[in-house]
């Protein structure tokens, strides 16, 4: 799993991408400007999620949920996962299901049953 790290990449995905919402997470998907072997993904949690401890937990949950789904994501995508406040009270299976639903909605999966 490749990560989006620079602020310019985050801004480009937010500006050019299409967003898909769920009560736990928002997914923003944009086509990558350069060809790459894997999709790149960034994780964010704003102050509305809570204290630094809660924001870090939200990002850890999202990273781990995405890790289990990363093999099915098409390589030409840059993705941004933005945590929402209720995510810190949820367990991993719920977060994984929410992220899987958003990835299917965004049509970024390689699998034929999107």
C-alpha positions as CSV (number, residue, x, y, z in Angstrom):
1,X,0.0,0.0,0.0
2,X,1.5,3.3,-1.1
3,X,0.6,6.4,0.9
4,X,-0.3,9.9,-0.1
5,X,2.0,12.1,2.1
6,X,2.4,15.5,0.6
7,X,0.0,18.3,1.2
8,X,-0.2,19.0,-2.6
9,X,-1.3,15.4,-3.2
10,X,-4.0,15.7,-0.6
11,X,-5.2,19.0,-2.1
12,X,-5.2,17.6,-5.6
13,X,-7.3,14.6,-4.6
14,X,-9.8,16.8,-2.7
15,X,-10.0,19.3,-5.6
16,X,-10.2,16.8,-8.5
17,X,-11.7,13.8,-6.9
18,X,-15.2,12.7,-6.3
19,X,-16.4,12.1,-2.8
20,X,-18.5,9.3,-1.4
21,X,-20.0,9.6,2.1
22,X,-20.8,7.2,4.9
23,X,-21.6,8.0,8.5
24,X,-18.2,6.7,9.6
25,X,-15.9,7.8,6.8
26,X,-15.8,9.9,3.6
27,X,-13.9,8.5,0.6
28,X,-12.5,10.9,-2.0
29,X,-11.3,9.1,-5.2
30,X,-9.3,10.7,-8.0
31,X,-7.4,9.2,-11.0
32,X,-3.7,9.3,-10.4
33,X,-1.7,11.7,-12.7
34,X,1.1,9.1,-13.2
35,X,1.0,5.4,-13.8
36,X,1.9,3.4,-10.8
37,X,1.9,-0.2,-9.6
38,X,-0.4,0.4,-6.7
39,X,-3.1,2.7,-5.6
40,X,-2.1,5.5,-3.2
41,X,-4.1,6.3,-0.2
42,X,-4.1,9.0,2.5
43,X,-5.8,9.1,5.8
44,X,-7.1,12.2,7.6
45,X,-9.1,13.0,10.7
46,X,-10.1,16.6,11.5
47,X,-10.6,18.2,14.9
48,X,-14.3,17.4,14.8
49,X,-13.4,13.8,15.4
50,X,-12.0,14.7,18.9
51,X,-8.8,14.9,20.8
52,X,-5.4,13.8,19.3
53,X,-5.9,10.4,20.8
54,X,-9.3,9.9,19.1
55,X,-8.0,11.3,15.8
56,X,-5.0,8.9,15.9
57,X,-7.3,6.0,16.7
58,X,-9.6,6.9,13.8
59,X,-6.6,6.9,11.4
60,X,-5.3,3.6,12.7
61,X,-8.7,2.0,12.2
62,X,-8.9,3.3,8.7
63,X,-5.4,2.2,7.8
64,X,-6.0,-1.3,9.1
65,X,-9.4,-1.6,7.4
66,X,-7.9,-0.4,4.1
67,X,-4.9,-2.8,4.4
68,X,-7.3,-5.7,4.3
69,X,-9.0,-4.3,1.1
70,X,-5.9,-2.9,-0.7
71,X,-5.3,-5.9,-2.9
72,X,-8.6,-5.4,-4.7
73,X,-8.1,-1.7,-5.5
74,X,-7.2,-0.8,-9.0
75,X,-3.7,0.8,-9.4
76,X,-4.7,4.0,-11.2
77,X,-6.4,5.6,-8.2
78,X,-5.4,8.1,-5.5
79,X,-7.7,7.8,-2.5
80,X,-8.3,9.9,0.6
81,X,-10.1,8.5,3.6
82,X,-11.5,11.1,6.0
83,X,-12.7,10.0,9.4
84,X,-15.9,11.2,10.9
85,X,-16.6,11.5,14.6
86,X,-18.6,8.3,15.2
87,X,-15.7,6.1,13.9
88,X,-13.9,6.2,17.3
89,X,-16.7,4.3,19.0
90,X,-16.8,1.5,16.4
91,X,-15.0,-1.7,16.0
92,X,-12.9,-2.9,13.1
93,X,-15.5,-5.0,11.3
94,X,-17.9,-2.0,11.1
95,X,-15.1,0.3,9.7
96,X,-14.0,-2.4,7.2
97,X,-17.6,-2.8,6.0
98,X,-18.1,0.9,5.6
99,X,-14.9,1.3,3.7
100,X,-15.7,-1.7,1.4
101,X,-19.1,-0.2,0.7
102,X,-17.5,3.1,-0.3
103,X,-14.9,1.5,-2.5
104,X,-17.6,-0.4,-4.4
105,X,-19.7,2.8,-4.7
106,X,-16.6,4.6,-6.2
107,X,-16.0,1.8,-8.7
108,X,-12.3,1.6,-7.8
109,X,-12.1,-2.2,-7.2
110,X,-10.6,-4.7,-9.6
111,X,-13.1,-7.4,-8.8
112,X,-15.9,-8.0,-11.3
113,X,-18.6,-7.9,-8.7
114,X,-18.3,-4.1,-8.0
